[in-house]
Amino acid sequence: MGFRICLLFIMALLPVTNAQLTMTIDDSCLVRPKYGPPGHGRARRSPCVNCDVLRPELINLNNSLPQSIAELGLSDVVTDVEELCDYDLIQFRGPIGPIGSGGGRRRRRAATHWSRVGRVTNLVYNVTHHVNATLGDREQFFAFDFPALDSLDPLEGPLQSLLQTLEEFRDRPEYTATNAEAMPSLVEEFQSMLDSFNCSNSGPNCGLTRGEDSVVQLDEYWSVVQRFGFEYDPAAGGTRRRRAIRFRFAIGIPSWRGFRIFIIIRIY
């Protein structure tokens, strides 16, 4: 197995104020972190974002995890998000491929680092409790993407197969800063989650399958999330040298809870 790491933005439906409802229904499909469009009414539009709502969240991410972002080769995302300024509203659903293949009235330059990826399934790791406490309630997530998650069969087997790969990621010296800054308890908390599948101990996840639910909560730190999204690839178009190693890095944006940013580790 190898890795490719991305950032992911996600959207889900949370309560919103009347003002937010008015904006979403009457004016645009724009969403911001922690809320999305209403789940009812004829005027509901497909969720979308633009450069202005993404830029501050990417700056916050860079400020929250500076060592991780630099070590994973994602530092240019704050600059490269400006490619999206020529596209008015970017929907999470749409043609798979580079942003700009549909929608957007102004197209003065190509968004070469940004592509829609369709519906994606990830094992999401909430690392908020490991990040600097001065950040308040700002959430931080990593996510793991590997083909076995798409199965509706019991989750225990695919998750067990991931343990060795996570141990390797933890032990690789080139990712020392990321593990120390963002995921100091990655393997321990993953093993604790795996214990919840132990039927002999009446584990709460005994026999659990992914089923057809778009979100399956495994414990307080881990969940399986399936959402539409798009991604940022720092090496798009050959403008940056890809690392010839097992762990590769990019940034992605799916739709869950308004939207969220995930640093995705894609496993081959």
PADOSE-59301 format. One record per residue: x, y, z of N, C-alpha, C in turn. Coordinates in steps of 0.2 Angstrom, whole numbers. Example, Ala and Ser with C-alpha at 12.3 -4.5 7.8 and 13.67 -1.06 7.14 Angstrom:
REM PADOSE-59301
66,-28,39,62,-22,39,66,-16,39 .
64,-11,35,68,-5,36,64,0,39 .
//
This chain:
REM PADOSE-59301
4,-6,0,0,0,0,4,6,0 .
2,11,-3,5,18,-3,0,23,-1 .
3,29,0,-1,35,3,-2,40,-2 .
-7,44,-3,-8,50,-6,-12,54,-1 .
-9,60,1,-12,64,6,-15,70,3 .
-22,72,5,-25,77,2,-29,81,7 .
-31,87,6,-36,91,10,-43,90,8 .
-47,90,12,-54,88,10,-59,93,14 .
-63,97,10,-69,101,13,-75,97,12 .
-79,97,18,-85,93,18,-91,97,21 .
-98,95,19,-104,99,20,-109,94,23 .
-113,96,28,-119,93,31,-124,98,33 .
-129,96,35,-135,100,36,-135,101,44 .
-134,107,46,-134,109,53,-139,115,54 .
-142,116,60,-147,122,60,-144,128,58 .
-148,133,55,-145,139,53,-150,144,55 .
-148,151,55,-152,156,57,-157,158,51 .
-162,162,53,-166,164,48,-163,168,42 .
-158,172,44,-154,176,39,-150,172,35 .
-147,166,37,-144,162,33,-148,158,28 .
-154,156,31,-159,153,27,-161,157,21 .
-162,164,22,-164,168,17,-159,169,12 .
-153,169,14,-147,170,9,-147,164,5 .
-148,158,8,-147,152,4,-152,150,-1 .
-159,152,1,-164,150,-3,-165,156,-8 .
-165,162,-7,-166,167,-11,-161,170,-15 .
-154,170,-13,-149,173,-16,-144,168,-19 .
-142,163,-16,-137,159,-19,-137,152,-16 .
-132,148,-18,-131,141,-15,-125,141,-11 .
-123,147,-9,-116,147,-5,-117,145,2 .
-112,141,4,-112,139,11,-106,140,14 .
-106,140,21,-100,142,25,-99,136,30 .
-93,136,33,-92,131,38,-98,131,43 .
-99,125,45,-104,123,50,-111,124,49 .
-113,126,43,-120,125,40,-120,124,33 .
-126,122,31,-127,121,24,-134,123,22 .
-136,122,15,-143,124,13,-148,120,17 .
-154,123,18,-160,119,21,-161,113,18 .
-164,108,21,-165,102,19,-172,101,16 .
-176,106,15,-183,106,13,-184,112,9 .
-190,112,5,-192,118,2,-190,117,-6 .
-195,120,-10,-194,119,-17,-188,123,-20 .
-186,129,-16,-180,133,-18,-173,131,-16 .
-173,125,-13,-166,122,-11,-162,121,-18 .
-156,124,-17,-151,123,-23,-145,119,-20 .
-142,116,-25,-136,112,-23,-131,116,-20 .
-128,113,-14,-123,117,-11,-117,119,-15 .
-114,125,-14,-108,127,-17,-104,132,-13 .
-98,134,-15,-94,138,-12,-90,143,-17 .
-86,148,-14,-82,151,-19,-76,153,-16 .
-71,157,-19,-65,158,-17,-65,162,-10 .
-70,166,-9,-70,171,-3,-71,167,3 .
-75,161,3,-77,158,9,-72,152,10 .
-68,150,5,-63,145,6,-56,148,8 .
-55,154,6,-48,157,8,-47,158,15 .
-51,161,19,-50,161,26,-49,155,30 .
-53,150,27,-52,143,31,-45,140,29 .
-43,141,23,-36,138,21,-31,142,25 .
-32,148,26,-27,152,30,-27,150,37 .
-33,149,40,-33,146,47,-30,139,47 .
-31,135,42,-28,128,42,-20,129,42 .
-18,133,38,-10,135,38,-8,137,44 .
-11,142,48,-9,144,54,-10,139,60 .
-15,135,59,-16,130,64,-11,124,64 .
-9,122,58,-4,116,58,2,118,53 .
5,123,55,11,126,50,16,120,48 .
18,117,53,23,112,52,21,106,48 .
14,104,49,11,98,45,10,101,38 .
8,107,37,6,109,30,13,109,26 .
18,112,29,25,113,26,27,106,24 .
27,101,29,30,95,28,27,90,23 .
20,91,22,16,88,17,16,91,11 .
19,96,10,20,100,3,14,103,1 .
10,106,6,3,109,5,4,117,6 .
9,120,7,10,127,8,7,131,3 .
7,129,-3,5,134,-8,-2,134,-9 .
-6,131,-5,-14,131,-6,-16,138,-5 .
-14,142,0,-16,148,1,-15,153,-5 .
-10,152,-9,-9,155,-15,-13,153,-21 .
-13,146,-21,-17,143,-27,-24,143,-26 .
-27,145,-20,-34,146,-20,-37,152,-24 .
-32,156,-26,-34,162,-30,-36,160,-37 .
-34,154,-39,-36,152,-45,-44,151,-46 .
-47,150,-40,-54,149,-40,-58,156,-40 .
-54,162,-40,-58,168,-40,-61,170,-46 .
-59,166,-52,-62,168,-58,-69,164,-59 .
-71,160,-54,-77,156,-54,-81,158,-49 .
-87,160,-51,-92,164,-46,-94,159,-41 .
-97,153,-42,-100,149,-38,-98,142,-40 .
-95,138,-35,-92,131,-37,-97,126,-33 .
-100,122,-37,-105,117,-34,-101,111,-33 .
-103,107,-27,-99,101,-25,-101,96,-30 .
-107,96,-33,-109,91,-38,-108,94,-45 .
-106,90,-49,-105,92,-56,-100,88,-60 .
-98,90,-66,-94,85,-70,-87,84,-66 .
-85,77,-66,-79,76,-63,-73,78,-68 .
-68,81,-64,-63,84,-68,-61,91,-66 .
-57,94,-70,-54,101,-68,-60,106,-67 .
-60,110,-61,-65,115,-60,-64,120,-66 .
-70,122,-69,-71,126,-74,-74,122,-80 .
-74,116,-80,-77,112,-85,-85,113,-86 .
-88,117,-81,-95,119,-81,-96,124,-75 .
-100,129,-77,-102,134,-72,-96,140,-71 .
-98,145,-69,-93,151,-68,-94,155,-75 .
-95,162,-73,-96,166,-79,-89,169,-81 .
-84,170,-77,-78,173,-79,-73,167,-79 .
-69,167,-84,-64,161,-85,-58,164,-88 .
-54,169,-84,-48,172,-87,-42,167,-86 .
-43,162,-81,-37,158,-80,-40,151,-78 .
-36,146,-79,-38,139,-78,-37,138,-70 .
-41,134,-67,-40,132,-60,-36,125,-60 .
-30,125,-62,-26,119,-64,-25,115,-58 .
-26,117,-52,-24,113,-46,-31,110,-42 .
-37,112,-45,-43,110,-42,-47,106,-47 .
-50,100,-44,-54,96,-48,-60,93,-44 .
-66,92,-47,-71,88,-44,-69,81,-44 .
-71,77,-39,-69,70,-38,-75,66,-38 .
-81,69,-38,-87,65,-37,-89,63,-30 .
-92,57,-29,-94,55,-22,-88,51,-19 .
-85,53,-13,-79,50,-11,-81,47,-4 .
-78,41,-2,-79,38,5,-72,39,8 .
-72,41,15,-66,42,18,-67,40,26 .
-62,37,29,-61,36,36,-59,42,39 .
-63,46,43,-61,52,45,-59,52,52 .
-53,55,54,-50,56,60,-50,63,63 .
-54,64,68,-55,71,71,-49,72,76 .
-44,76,74,-38,77,78,-39,84,82 .
-45,87,82,-46,93,86,-43,93,92 .
-44,88,96,-41,87,103,-34,87,104 .
-30,86,98,-23,86,98,-20,93,96 .
-24,97,93,-22,104,91,-21,109,96 .
-17,114,95,-16,119,100,-23,122,103 .
-24,121,110,-30,123,113,-32,131,112 .
-27,135,110,-29,142,109,-33,143,103 .
-34,138,99,-38,138,93,-46,138,94 .
-47,137,101,-54,137,102,-58,131,99 .
-64,132,96,-68,127,94,-66,125,86 .
-61,128,84,-59,126,77,-57,119,76 .
-61,116,71,-60,109,70,-54,107,66 .
-51,101,67,-46,99,62,-47,92,61 .
-46,90,54,-48,83,53,-42,80,48 .
-41,74,49,-37,70,44,-42,65,41 .
-41,62,35,-45,57,33,-41,52,28 .
-43,46,28,-40,40,25,-44,38,20 .
-42,37,14,-46,35,8,-43,29,5 .
-46,23,5,-44,17,2,-50,13,0 .
-49,9,-6,-55,6,-9,-59,2,-5 .
-56,-2,0,-60,-6,4,-66,-3,7 .
-66,4,8,-71,7,12,-78,7,8 .
-77,6,1,-83,7,-3,-88,1,-2 .
-85,-5,1,-89,-11,2,-94,-10,7 .
-100,-13,6,-105,-13,11,-105,-18,16 .
-99,-22,16,-98,-28,20,-96,-25,27 .
-95,-30,32,-93,-28,39,-86,-24,38 .
-86,-18,42,-80,-14,42,-74,-16,45 .
-74,-21,50,-69,-23,54,-63,-25,50 .
-64,-30,45,-58,-32,41,-55,-27,37 .
-58,-23,33,-54,-17,30,-51,-13,35 .
-54,-11,41,-50,-7,45,-44,-10,49 .
-45,-17,50,-39,-20,53,-33,-20,48 .
-35,-21,42,-29,-21,37,-26,-14,36 .
-29,-9,39,-25,-2,39,-20,-1,44 .
-21,-5,49,-16,-4,55,-9,-4,54 .
-7,-8,50,1,-9,48,3,-2,44 .
-2,0,40,0,6,36,0,12,40 .
-4,13,45,-4,18,50,2,18,54 .
4,12,56,11,12,60,17,14,56 .
16,12,49,22,14,45,22,22,44 .
16,25,43,16,32,43,19,35,49 .
17,33,55,19,36,61,27,35,62 .
30,30,59,37,29,60,41,32,55 .
38,34,49,42,37,44,45,44,46 .
52,45,46,55,51,49,53,57,45 .
51,57,38,49,62,35,43,65,37 .
39,62,41,33,64,43,33,65,51 .
38,66,54,39,67,61,35,73,64 .
36,79,60,32,85,62,25,84,62 .
22,81,57,15,80,56,12,76,62 .
16,70,63,13,66,69,14,69,75 .
19,73,76,20,77,83,15,82,84 .
14,86,78,9,92,79,2,90,79 .
0,86,74,-7,84,73,-10,78,75 .
-5,72,75,-8,66,76,-3,62,81 .
-2,64,87,3,61,91,0,54,94 .
-6,53,94,-9,47,96,-13,43,91 .
-11,44,84,-14,41,79,-15,33,80 .
-10,30,81,-10,23,81,-14,20,87 .
-13,23,93,-16,22,99,-24,23,99 .
-26,28,96,-33,30,95,-36,25,90 .
-32,23,85,-35,19,80,-36,12,83 .
-31,10,87,-32,3,90,-38,3,95 .
-39,8,98,-44,9,103,-51,8,99 .
-51,11,93,-57,11,89,-58,4,86 .
-53,0,84,-53,-7,82,-56,-11,88 .
-54,-10,94,-57,-14,100,-64,-13,100 .
-67,-8,97,-75,-8,98,-78,-13,93 .
-74,-16,89,-77,-21,85,-77,-28,88 .
-74,-29,94,-72,-35,97,-79,-38,100 .
-82,-43,96,-88,-46,98,-88,-50,105 .
-82,-53,106,-81,-56,112,-81,-52,119 .
-80,-45,118,-81,-41,123,-87,-36,122 .
-92,-39,118,-98,-35,117,-96,-28,115 .
-91,-27,110,-90,-21,108,-96,-18,104 .
-97,-11,105,-102,-8,102,-103,-8,94 .
-97,-9,91,-97,-10,83,-96,-17,81 .
-98,-22,85,-98,-29,83,-102,-30,77 .
-99,-32,71,-103,-34,65,-105,-28,61 .
-103,-22,63,-105,-16,60,-103,-16,52 .
-108,-14,48,-107,-13,41,-107,-6,39 .
-105,-4,33,-105,3,31,-113,5,29 .
-116,-1,27,-123,0,25,-123,6,19 .
-129,9,19,-130,14,14,-130,21,18 .
-128,21,24,-128,28,27,-122,32,25 .
-123,38,24,-117,43,21,-112,44,27 .
-115,44,33,-110,45,39,-111,39,44 .
-106,36,46,-106,30,51,-101,32,56 .
-103,34,62,-99,36,68,-97,30,71 .
-90,29,72,-87,23,75,-85,24,82 .
-83,30,84,-82,32,91,-81,40,91 .
-78,43,96,-78,50,97,-73,53,92 .
-68,49,89,-63,52,85,-64,50,78 .
-67,44,76,-67,41,70,-74,40,67 .
-74,41,61,-81,40,57,-79,38,50 .
-84,35,46,-84,34,39,-89,39,36 .
-86,43,31,-90,48,28,-90,48,21 .
-96,48,18,-96,48,10,-100,54,8 .
-96,58,4,-99,65,2,-96,66,-5 .
-100,71,-9,-97,74,-15,-92,79,-13 .
-87,80,-18,-82,85,-16,-77,86,-22 .
-73,91,-21,-67,92,-25,-61,93,-21 .
-55,93,-25,-49,92,-22,-44,97,-25 .
-39,99,-21,-33,103,-22,-27,98,-23 .
-23,98,-29,-17,94,-29,-11,99,-31 .
-7,99,-26,-1,104,-27,3,103,-32 .
3,97,-35,7,95,-41,4,95,-47 .
-2,97,-48,-6,97,-54,-3,101,-60 .
-4,98,-66,-1,101,-72,7,100,-72 .
10,96,-68,17,95,-68,21,101,-66 .
18,106,-62,21,112,-60,25,111,-54 .
24,105,-50,28,104,-45,31,96,-45 .
36,95,-42,39,88,-43,35,84,-38 .
33,78,-41,29,73,-37,35,69,-33 .
33,68,-27,38,64,-23,37,56,-25 .
43,53,-26,43,46,-28,43,42,-22 .
39,43,-18,38,39,-12,31,36,-11 .
30,32,-5,23,29,-4,18,34,-2 .
20,40,1,15,45,4,15,51,-1 .
9,52,-4,9,58,-8,3,63,-5 .
4,69,-7,0,74,-3,-4,79,-8 .
-10,81,-6,-14,85,-10,-20,88,-5 .
-25,92,-7,-30,95,-3,-37,94,-7 .
-42,91,-3,-48,90,-6,-54,94,-2 .
-60,94,-5,-65,98,-3,-72,94,-4 .
-75,90,0,-81,87,-1,-87,91,3 .
-93,89,3,-98,93,6,-101,89,13 .
-99,92,18,-102,89,25,-101,94,30 .
-107,95,33,-108,101,39,-106,107,36 .
-110,110,32,-107,117,29,-102,115,24 .
-96,116,26,-90,112,23,-85,111,28 .
-81,107,27,-75,105,31,-69,104,27 .
-63,105,30,-57,104,27,-53,98,30 .
-52,93,26,-49,87,28,-42,87,25 .
-37,85,28,-30,83,25,-31,75,24 .
-32,73,18,-33,66,16,-27,62,15 .
-27,57,17,-21,52,16,-24,46,11 .
-23,47,5,-25,42,0,-21,36,0 .
-23,30,1,-20,24,1,-21,20,-5 .
-15,18,-8,-15,14,-14,-14,6,-12 .
//
